[in-house]
Amino acid sequence: MSEVLLISDDLRHAERLARGLDDPHSCLIHDLYDADVPAVRPSLVVSDVKDLTSDAFSRLRRCIDGIHGAGLPHILLVHGHAARAEMHARLIGAEPVAAAAALRLLQMRIKSQPAPPPLPAATVAARRHAGEAKRFLDEVFFSDAAMTPDLADTGSELVAQAILETGIADWVRAVQRFDDVTHQHILLVAGLSAAFACSLGFNATDRHHLAKAALLHDVGKTKIPAAILNKPGRLDPEELKVMRTHAALGHAMLLNSGFDAATLTVVRSHHEMLDGSGYPDGLRGAEIPDLVRLVTISDIYAALIERRPYKAPMSGTAALAIIDDMAGRLDPALVRAFRPVADAFDTASLEATA
């Protein structure tokens, strides 16, 4: 296991720094702009970010959160403006150190740091499953491959198995490590829906059906322009109008491809609301099937607990309170039934930070 995690936006500089250590193999270098965070529990984190822009700082903070960095010794190397770097260091609980003095200090720290405790087995398993699911999305959703029921079954099984093995809290934390907003959201909704199905006592077939519908719910986003899909800030009204076409686009993509009617309805109608305020068809009440209602709750909850460049992730308790307040738009009985899923995530998250 690596003792030092070196997060950098200048890999050549990071490699030179690592080579100067007594044991360069004890240092794992991580590119700040990589989508994923290494599944390690280091004894020391070193942030070597020369161009500490607001985006870079957001990525750095996300990376630290992803490795459960609270309480870990963390050194932020200071390049250039010392006062600004010291402010950033305080915000992430790091110790600011002049870059010129980094090598000597790191050698001393490595010798004095105790070995970190290993990551829990469930966390390691969740990260592995999440990585496999993300690769599935890359190879199937975000490629030219045609989506088929068999492919969707494969992806759904990856998620369902992960939830059974590791539970919803570790799955959420693993998926929240992904920088790509769409990957993160799809896998959060699929995992939450799979956990929801377990909580409701669904049999294996019905659990799989709900997970598959959830995995496919945003397939239409693959047809949305990347500039809108990956925008680091909130969408303006015109961009939002384009984004809202994804439900009908996804339905059209899967129509006549062998998918069952219930799954197709989820893809088209997961933004419909009981009071008729949703889209794309303004459905009301009994016009919205139960399968859609289940995915819609998971979809909204996922959006609230996600980290975005323009917002911090909301706690499970706060997210559930917002869903509770959506009376008349969401099915109140199903919202109550969703509470054990939210509680399992929130309780585990609080224990992890205690």
Order of alpha helices (4+ residues) and beta strands (2+ residues): beta-alpha-beta-beta-alpha-beta-alpha-beta-alpha-alpha-alpha-alpha-alpha-alpha-alpha-alpha-alpha-alpha-alpha-alpha-alpha
